[in-house]
Amino acid sequence: MNKKLKKEYEQLEKEFFLAKEVIKLRKEQNITQAELAKKVGTSQPAIARLE
């Protein structure tokens, strides 16, 4: 795997990990995307894009 591709893959891996953690924690707290958005000061569509 060339260096550029490896770097891009590693970045995507981090993003997917973050998204999975957000989903997991949100569900553990039993809150909606809209409720999470309000708590962190963003919009529900922004949370949806992240997830």
Secondary structure, 3 states (H helix, E strand, C coil): CCHHHHHHHHHHHHHHHHHHHHHHHHHHCCCCHHHHHHHHCCCHHHHHHHC
